Amino acid sequence: MESVITRVVLNDGAESEWEAAMRDRMTAAESSPGWIGGSILTPEDDGNARVIVGLWETRDAWERWHDDPAFNETAERLKGLESDAGTPTWHAVVYAGGRFEA
């Protein structure tokens, strides 16, 4: 299992539209092979930032997801909502509690 983490910065006033698009993206990812789960986080000290955490079986599964029409539809919706789209960083999962299995 691998985790991809991306920190993005939203334009002022774009929060609800961005969050709706990302909820739709994560909901659509649930049917993508290799998707395990994920979260969208708001840092306490930066209301315009969001941290996206995705859990995938493999990086290849994540890359294939980027060819999915649902991913591309939400990418269009997100255009213009972010002042910094961030760069994904990859992390090997050592332990994932709860419903996840490492």
MIMAR-278353 format. One record per residue (C-alpha): residue number from 1; z, y, x; residue in one letter. Coordinates in nm, 3 decimals, m for minus. Each point is the difference from the previous one (the first is absolute). Layout:
# MIMAR-278353
R num       Z       Y       X residu
R NUM       Z       Y       X      A
...
//
This chain:
# MIMAR-278353
R num       Z       Y       X residu
R   1   0.000   0.000   0.000      M
R   2  m0.081   0.350   0.120      E
R   3   0.094   0.344  m0.121      S
R   4  m0.222   0.306   0.008      V
R   5   0.178   0.335  m0.019      I
R   6  m0.173   0.334  m0.053      T
R   7   0.163   0.342  m0.030      R
R   8  m0.210   0.253  m0.190      V
R   9   0.057   0.365  m0.087      V
R  10  m0.097   0.122  m0.347      L
R  11  m0.137   0.336  m0.097      N
R  12   0.241   0.217  m0.200      D
R  13  m0.018  m0.091  m0.368      G
R  14  m0.187  m0.329   0.058      A
R  15   0.303  m0.226  m0.021      E
R  16  m0.038  m0.144  m0.351      S
R  17  m0.378  m0.050   0.025      E
R  18   0.032  m0.164   0.343      W
R  19   0.283  m0.227  m0.114      E
R  20  m0.197  m0.110  m0.307      A
R  21  m0.301  m0.090   0.216      A
R  22   0.217  m0.190   0.249      M
R  23   0.182  m0.190  m0.276      R
R  24  m0.342  m0.102  m0.135      D
R  25  m0.108  m0.104   0.351      R
R  26   0.308  m0.213   0.057      M
R  27  m0.027  m0.156  m0.346      T
R  28  m0.363  m0.091   0.073      A
R  29   0.099  m0.142   0.340      A
R  30   0.218  m0.256  m0.177      E
R  31  m0.313  m0.203  m0.076      S
R  32  m0.133   0.032   0.356      S
R  33   0.023  m0.314   0.215      P
R  34   0.265   0.047   0.266      G
R  35   0.200   0.276  m0.174      W
R  36   0.373  m0.066  m0.007      I
R  37   0.149   0.329  m0.116      G
R  38   0.067   0.359   0.087      G
R  39   0.184   0.324  m0.062      S
R  40  m0.065   0.372  m0.013      I
R  41   0.286   0.201   0.147      L
R  42   0.088   0.370   0.003      T
R  43   0.201   0.112   0.304      P
R  44   0.318   0.187  m0.095      E
R  45  m0.083   0.293   0.227      D
R  46  m0.370   0.045  m0.079      D
R  47  m0.104   0.014  m0.366      G
R  48  m0.371   0.024   0.087      N
R  49   0.000  m0.313   0.215      A
R  50  m0.043  m0.355  m0.121      R
R  51   0.042  m0.323   0.194      V
R  52  m0.211  m0.292  m0.118      I
R  53   0.125  m0.345   0.094      V
R  54  m0.224  m0.299  m0.060      G
R  55   0.077  m0.365   0.065      L
R  56  m0.299  m0.221   0.066      W
R  57  m0.045  m0.359   0.111      E
R  58  m0.244   0.119   0.269      T
R  59  m0.168   0.317   0.122      R
R  60  m0.335  m0.159  m0.091      D
R  61   0.111  m0.019  m0.365      A
R  62   0.087   0.373   0.012      W
R  63  m0.340   0.079   0.152      E
R  64  m0.182  m0.200  m0.270      R
R  65   0.195   0.193  m0.266      W
R  66  m0.171   0.316   0.123      H
R  67  m0.332  m0.140  m0.128      D
R  68   0.139  m0.050  m0.352      D
R  69  m0.138   0.234  m0.268      P
R  70   0.356   0.079  m0.119      A
R  71   0.094   0.117   0.348      F
R  72  m0.309   0.220   0.023      N
R  73   0.058   0.146  m0.348      E
R  74   0.351   0.108   0.091      T
R  75  m0.123   0.134   0.335      A
R  76  m0.228   0.236  m0.194      E
R  77   0.291   0.110  m0.219      R
R  78   0.215   0.071   0.308      L
R  79  m0.258   0.226   0.165      K
R  80   0.128   0.354   0.017      G
R  81   0.359  m0.097  m0.088      L
R  82   0.118  m0.053   0.358      E
R  83   0.025   0.251   0.282      S
R  84   0.052  m0.292   0.241      D
R  85  m0.120  m0.348  m0.097      A
R  86   0.198  m0.154   0.284      G
R  87  m0.077  m0.291   0.229      T
R  88   0.103  m0.355  m0.091      P
R  89   0.241  m0.165   0.244      T
R  90   0.049  m0.375   0.010      W
R  91   0.327  m0.188   0.030      H
R  92   0.075  m0.371   0.021      A
R  93   0.253  m0.096  m0.264      V
R  94   0.302  m0.168   0.155      V
R  95   0.194  m0.024  m0.325      Y
R  96  m0.074   0.098  m0.359      A
R  97   0.287  m0.046  m0.244      G
R  98  m0.009  m0.032  m0.374      G
R  99  m0.305  m0.165  m0.153      R
R 100  m0.203   0.013   0.323      F
R 101  m0.027  m0.286   0.244      E
R 102  m0.077   0.058   0.367      A
//
